[in-house]
């Protein structure tokens, strides 16, 4: 009798957890295997993967042709959730650090997978930093729970699928010939994201404008050091159909960025300056808006909180990415109906994507109807 009662309470807890996420109980259990997993345990596994970029990718600080990645999955009975840690060099993480961190994660001690606050709070507490590694677990847990509920996360959060924005397509710092070629190849996109921050800034913009007048946004990656120079550049960019400027000056220069935002004719967006939830409040009054990336925020759980806080503060919101597979891109895309701008082209920049998920059609982010984060392996 005691065992039966424990089994009942466990199943009841799972059902209650599901009802809390959705506000209703209709069509939640399309896969009845969910109700029969009395002895199921959360099982975490991972493997390294290297993302191969289609073109050498250059920003103000460095160039690279690959990105280190870690593919993660979490099993619970018959369900499997997928996650990913993308680790460009400037994040300070690597496959070795991700492996070391994930080796410390013990999900088997949690009986109710719906307790995301408890589970992901524990993951966050294991060690400082390791934001991308934490994001991989967070994404996989969200994918798992969405599959168990048979719902995509934009539905669970109550977002309107039809309100997804256009995504920008990124053009890295390069020669005139390559920049011109990339611009012509990106003609389906309604906005281009241009990397700046070196002495070739005006060449980059003029080259693009020689073949296209598509609106642009620019990402300076902290490359401008003087506020007056930055302001002159922003006025120059506004005349060339620029929409906003991302991280124009070093993230540590709060006063300079605040002055620039106050005087700028274009919105400024904090990126490197805005990593996690506490940074949103710090960015208020310094930037016009924030760029949320799952690899900075530790995943979907905190990204949702950052979005909510930024909106409450009256700030603009952009959802961005690293070079990633369609796994992390599709996870971030679940938030996209609620943002002003999206930069979710990361999977388009790599040659070895192994998932199918959110798509870009005629420049717009199109969400999948699949449950969880909306992906499948290909």
C-alpha positions as CSV (number, residue, x, y, z in Angstrom):
1,X,0.0,0.0,0.0
2,X,2.8,2.4,0.8
3,X,4.4,1.8,-2.6
4,X,1.1,2.3,-4.4
5,X,0.6,5.6,-2.5
6,X,4.1,6.7,-3.5
7,X,3.5,5.8,-7.1
8,X,0.2,7.7,-7.0
9,X,1.7,10.8,-5.4
10,X,4.5,10.8,-8.0
11,X,2.2,10.6,-10.9
12,X,-0.2,13.2,-9.4
13,X,2.8,15.5,-8.9
14,X,3.7,15.2,-12.6
15,X,0.2,16.0,-13.6
16,X,-0.1,18.9,-11.3
17,X,3.2,20.3,-12.6
18,X,1.9,20.0,-16.2
19,X,-1.3,21.8,-15.3
20,X,0.7,24.7,-13.8
21,X,2.6,25.2,-17.0
22,X,-0.5,25.3,-19.2
23,X,-3.4,26.4,-17.2
24,X,-5.5,23.6,-18.6
25,X,-5.3,19.8,-19.0
26,X,-6.7,19.2,-22.4
27,X,-4.6,17.1,-24.9
28,X,-1.6,17.1,-22.6
29,X,-1.1,13.4,-22.6
30,X,-1.1,12.4,-26.2
31,X,1.7,9.9,-25.4
32,X,0.3,7.8,-22.5
33,X,3.7,6.4,-21.8
34,X,4.1,9.6,-19.7
35,X,1.7,8.2,-17.1
36,X,3.5,4.9,-16.8
37,X,7.0,6.1,-15.9
38,X,6.9,5.2,-12.2
39,X,10.6,4.3,-12.1
40,X,11.9,6.8,-14.7
41,X,15.0,8.8,-13.8
42,X,16.5,11.8,-15.5
43,X,19.6,10.7,-17.4
44,X,22.1,13.2,-18.7
45,X,24.6,12.5,-21.5
46,X,26.8,14.6,-23.8
47,X,29.4,14.5,-26.5
48,X,31.7,17.1,-28.1
49,X,31.0,18.5,-31.6
50,X,32.7,21.0,-33.8
51,X,30.7,23.5,-35.9
52,X,32.2,24.2,-39.3
53,X,31.5,27.7,-40.5
54,X,30.6,28.3,-44.2
55,X,32.9,31.3,-44.3
56,X,35.7,32.6,-42.0
57,X,33.9,34.7,-39.4
58,X,35.6,37.9,-38.4
59,X,34.5,40.4,-35.7
60,X,36.3,43.4,-34.1
61,X,38.3,41.0,-31.8
62,X,39.1,37.9,-33.7
63,X,38.5,35.5,-36.6
64,X,37.5,31.8,-36.7
65,X,36.4,29.1,-39.1
66,X,35.0,26.7,-36.4
67,X,33.2,26.9,-33.1
68,X,33.5,24.4,-30.3
69,X,30.2,22.8,-29.3
70,X,28.8,20.3,-26.9
71,X,25.7,18.3,-27.7
72,X,23.6,17.3,-24.7
73,X,20.6,15.0,-24.2
74,X,18.4,14.2,-21.2
75,X,16.4,11.0,-21.2
76,X,13.3,10.4,-19.0
77,X,11.6,7.1,-19.8
78,X,10.6,7.2,-23.4
79,X,11.3,10.9,-23.8
80,X,14.5,12.6,-24.9
81,X,15.3,16.3,-24.7
82,X,18.1,17.8,-26.7
83,X,20.4,20.7,-25.7
84,X,23.6,22.4,-26.9
85,X,26.5,24.5,-25.7
86,X,28.1,26.7,-28.3
87,X,31.4,28.1,-27.1
88,X,33.1,30.7,-29.3
89,X,36.5,31.6,-27.8
90,X,35.6,34.9,-26.3
91,X,33.1,33.2,-23.9
92,X,36.0,31.6,-22.1
93,X,34.5,28.1,-22.2
94,X,35.7,25.0,-24.1
95,X,34.7,21.4,-24.6
96,X,37.0,20.6,-21.8
97,X,35.4,23.0,-19.3
98,X,31.9,21.9,-20.5
99,X,32.8,18.2,-20.0
100,X,34.2,19.0,-16.5
101,X,31.0,20.9,-15.5
102,X,28.5,18.4,-16.9
103,X,30.3,15.6,-15.1
104,X,29.3,17.3,-11.8
105,X,25.6,17.4,-12.8
106,X,23.4,14.8,-11.1
107,X,19.9,15.0,-12.4
108,X,19.0,11.5,-11.2
109,X,18.2,12.8,-7.7
110,X,15.2,14.7,-9.0
111,X,11.9,12.7,-9.2
112,X,9.7,15.4,-10.8
113,X,11.2,16.7,-14.1
114,X,8.6,19.5,-14.1
115,X,10.3,21.3,-11.2
116,X,12.5,23.4,-13.5
117,X,13.1,26.1,-11.0
118,X,14.5,23.6,-8.5
119,X,16.4,21.5,-11.1
120,X,18.0,24.4,-13.0
121,X,18.6,26.4,-9.8
122,X,20.7,23.4,-8.7
123,X,22.6,23.2,-12.0
124,X,23.4,26.9,-11.7
125,X,24.7,26.5,-8.2
126,X,27.2,23.8,-9.0
127,X,29.9,26.3,-10.1
128,X,30.4,29.9,-11.2
129,X,30.4,30.7,-14.9
130,X,30.0,27.8,-17.3
131,X,27.0,29.7,-18.8
132,X,27.0,27.8,-22.1
133,X,27.3,24.4,-20.4
134,X,24.4,25.4,-18.1
135,X,22.4,26.5,-21.1
136,X,22.8,23.1,-22.7
137,X,21.1,21.4,-19.7
138,X,18.4,24.1,-19.6
139,X,17.6,23.7,-23.3
140,X,17.5,19.9,-23.0
141,X,15.2,20.1,-19.9
142,X,12.8,22.5,-21.7
143,X,12.8,20.2,-24.8
144,X,12.0,17.2,-22.6
145,X,9.2,18.9,-20.7
146,X,7.6,20.3,-23.8
147,X,7.7,16.8,-25.4
148,X,6.1,15.3,-22.2
149,X,3.4,18.0,-22.4
150,X,3.1,17.6,-26.2
151,X,3.4,21.3,-26.6
152,X,6.0,23.7,-28.1
153,X,7.3,26.3,-25.6
154,X,5.8,29.3,-27.4
155,X,2.4,27.7,-26.6
156,X,3.3,26.9,-23.0
157,X,4.4,30.6,-22.6
158,X,1.2,31.8,-24.4
159,X,3.0,33.6,-27.2
160,X,1.5,34.1,-30.7
161,X,3.3,32.0,-33.3
162,X,2.4,34.5,-36.0
163,X,4.2,37.4,-34.4
164,X,7.8,36.1,-35.0
165,X,10.0,38.9,-36.4
166,X,12.3,39.0,-39.4
167,X,15.8,37.8,-38.5
168,X,18.9,39.7,-39.5
169,X,21.7,37.9,-41.5
170,X,25.2,38.6,-40.3
171,X,28.0,39.9,-42.5
172,X,31.4,39.6,-40.8
173,X,34.3,41.9,-41.3
174,X,36.0,41.0,-44.7
175,X,37.3,42.3,-48.0
176,X,35.2,44.4,-50.3
177,X,34.8,41.4,-52.7
178,X,33.6,39.0,-50.0
179,X,31.3,41.6,-48.4
180,X,29.7,42.3,-51.7
181,X,29.2,38.6,-52.4
182,X,27.7,38.0,-49.0
183,X,25.3,40.9,-49.4
184,X,24.1,39.6,-52.7
185,X,23.6,36.1,-51.3
186,X,21.5,37.5,-48.5
187,X,18.9,39.2,-50.7
188,X,16.0,37.2,-49.1
189,X,16.7,38.9,-45.7
190,X,14.9,42.1,-44.8
191,X,17.6,43.4,-42.5
192,X,21.4,42.8,-42.4
193,X,23.6,42.7,-39.4
194,X,27.0,44.1,-40.1
195,X,30.1,43.5,-37.9
196,X,32.1,46.7,-37.3
197,X,34.8,47.9,-34.9
198,X,37.9,48.1,-37.0
199,X,39.4,50.7,-39.3
200,X,37.4,49.3,-42.2
201,X,34.0,50.3,-40.9
202,X,33.0,52.8,-43.6
203,X,34.3,50.5,-46.3
204,X,32.1,47.8,-45.0
205,X,29.0,50.0,-45.1
206,X,29.8,51.6,-48.4
207,X,30.4,48.2,-50.0
208,X,27.0,46.9,-48.9
209,X,25.3,50.1,-50.1
210,X,26.9,49.7,-53.5
211,X,24.7,46.6,-54.1
212,X,21.8,46.9,-51.6
213,X,19.8,49.4,-49.7
214,X,18.3,46.7,-47.3
215,X,18.1,48.1,-43.8
216,X,21.1,47.3,-41.6
217,X,21.9,47.1,-38.0
218,X,25.5,47.1,-36.8
219,X,27.4,45.2,-34.1
220,X,30.5,46.9,-33.0
221,X,31.5,44.3,-30.3
222,X,33.0,47.1,-28.1
223,X,35.2,48.3,-30.9
224,X,34.7,52.0,-30.6
225,X,36.6,53.6,-27.7
226,X,35.8,57.3,-27.9
227,X,32.2,58.5,-27.4
228,X,32.4,61.4,-29.7
229,X,33.8,59.2,-32.5
230,X,31.0,56.7,-31.8
231,X,28.4,59.5,-32.0
232,X,29.7,60.7,-35.3
233,X,29.7,57.2,-36.7
234,X,26.1,56.7,-35.6
235,X,24.9,59.9,-37.3
236,X,26.8,58.7,-40.4
237,X,25.1,55.2,-40.2
238,X,21.6,56.7,-39.7
239,X,22.0,58.4,-43.1
240,X,22.7,55.0,-44.6
241,X,19.5,53.3,-43.3
242,X,20.8,51.8,-40.1
243,X,18.2,50.7,-37.6
244,X,20.2,50.3,-34.3
245,X,23.7,49.9,-33.0
246,X,24.8,47.0,-30.8
247,X,27.5,47.3,-28.1
248,X,29.2,50.4,-29.6
249,X,31.7,50.9,-26.8
250,X,33.5,48.7,-24.1
251,X,31.0,47.2,-21.7
252,X,32.9,48.6,-18.7
253,X,32.4,52.2,-19.9
254,X,29.0,52.7,-18.3
255,X,29.2,56.5,-18.4
256,X,30.3,56.6,-22.0
257,X,27.6,54.3,-23.2
258,X,25.0,56.1,-21.2
259,X,26.1,59.5,-22.7
260,X,26.1,57.9,-26.2
261,X,22.6,56.5,-25.7
262,X,21.3,59.9,-24.5
263,X,22.7,61.7,-27.6
264,X,22.3,58.9,-30.2
265,X,19.7,59.3,-33.0
266,X,19.5,55.4,-33.1
267,X,18.8,52.9,-30.3
268,X,21.8,51.3,-28.7
269,X,21.7,47.7,-27.6
270,X,23.8,46.1,-24.8
271,X,25.3,42.7,-25.7
272,X,28.6,41.9,-24.0
273,X,27.3,44.2,-21.2
274,X,24.2,42.1,-20.6
275,X,24.9,38.5,-19.7
276,X,22.3,37.5,-17.1
277,X,19.3,38.7,-15.2
278,X,21.0,41.2,-12.8
279,X,22.6,42.9,-15.8
280,X,19.3,44.0,-17.2
281,X,18.7,46.4,-14.4
282,X,22.3,47.7,-14.7
283,X,21.7,48.3,-18.5
284,X,18.6,50.4,-17.8
285,X,19.5,54.0,-18.5
286,X,22.8,52.9,-20.2
287,X,21.4,51.3,-23.3
288,X,18.1,51.5,-25.2
289,X,17.7,47.8,-25.1
290,X,19.3,44.4,-24.5
291,X,20.4,41.4,-26.6
292,X,19.5,38.1,-24.9
293,X,21.5,35.1,-25.9
294,X,20.9,31.6,-24.4
295,X,24.6,30.9,-24.2
296,X,25.0,34.0,-22.0
297,X,21.8,33.8,-19.9
298,X,22.3,30.0,-19.0
299,X,19.3,29.1,-21.1
300,X,15.6,29.6,-21.7
301,X,14.6,29.9,-18.0
302,X,16.6,33.0,-17.4
303,X,16.2,34.4,-20.9
304,X,12.4,34.5,-20.3
305,X,13.0,36.3,-17.0
306,X,15.3,38.8,-18.7
307,X,12.7,39.5,-21.4
308,X,10.0,40.0,-18.8
309,X,12.1,42.5,-16.8
310,X,13.3,44.4,-19.8
311,X,9.8,44.9,-21.0
312,X,8.7,46.1,-17.5
313,X,11.5,48.6,-17.7
314,X,10.4,49.9,-21.1
315,X,13.5,48.6,-22.9
316,X,13.8,47.2,-26.4
317,X,14.6,43.5,-26.7
318,X,16.6,41.6,-29.2
319,X,17.0,37.8,-29.2
320,X,20.4,36.7,-30.5
321,X,22.7,33.7,-30.9
322,X,26.2,32.4,-31.4
323,X,27.1,30.1,-34.3
324,X,24.8,27.2,-33.3
325,X,22.9,24.3,-34.7
326,X,19.2,24.4,-35.1
327,X,18.9,23.0,-31.6
328,X,19.8,26.2,-29.7
329,X,18.5,28.4,-32.5
330,X,15.0,26.8,-32.2
331,X,15.2,27.1,-28.4
332,X,15.8,30.8,-28.7
333,X,13.2,31.2,-31.4
334,X,10.5,30.1,-28.8
335,X,10.9,33.6,-27.3
336,X,10.9,35.5,-30.7
337,X,7.2,36.4,-30.9
338,X,7.8,38.8,-27.9
339,X,10.9,40.7,-29.1
340,X,11.6,43.7,-31.2
341,X,14.4,42.2,-33.3
342,X,15.9,38.8,-33.9
343,X,19.3,37.7,-34.9
344,X,18.8,34.0,-35.2
345,X,20.9,33.1,-38.3
346,X,23.5,31.1,-36.4
347,X,22.5,27.7,-38.0
348,X,22.6,29.3,-41.4
349,X,26.3,30.2,-40.9
350,X,27.4,26.5,-40.4
351,X,27.9,23.7,-42.9
352,X,27.2,20.7,-40.6
353,X,23.8,21.3,-38.8
354,X,22.4,18.0,-37.5
355,X,18.9,19.2,-36.5
356,X,15.9,20.6,-38.3
357,X,13.8,23.1,-36.4
358,X,12.9,26.7,-36.7
359,X,13.3,28.0,-40.3
360,X,13.9,31.3,-42.0
361,X,11.5,31.8,-44.9
362,X,11.6,35.1,-46.8
363,X,13.7,36.5,-44.0
364,X,11.2,35.7,-41.2
365,X,11.6,33.2,-38.3
366,X,9.1,30.4,-38.8
367,X,8.5,28.3,-35.7
368,X,8.0,24.5,-35.9
369,X,4.8,22.9,-34.5
370,X,6.8,20.1,-33.0
371,X,6.6,19.9,-29.1
372,X,9.4,21.1,-26.9
373,X,11.9,23.4,-28.7
374,X,10.6,22.1,-32.0
375,X,13.5,20.0,-33.5
376,X,14.2,16.7,-34.9
377,X,17.5,15.0,-35.9
378,X,18.4,14.9,-39.6
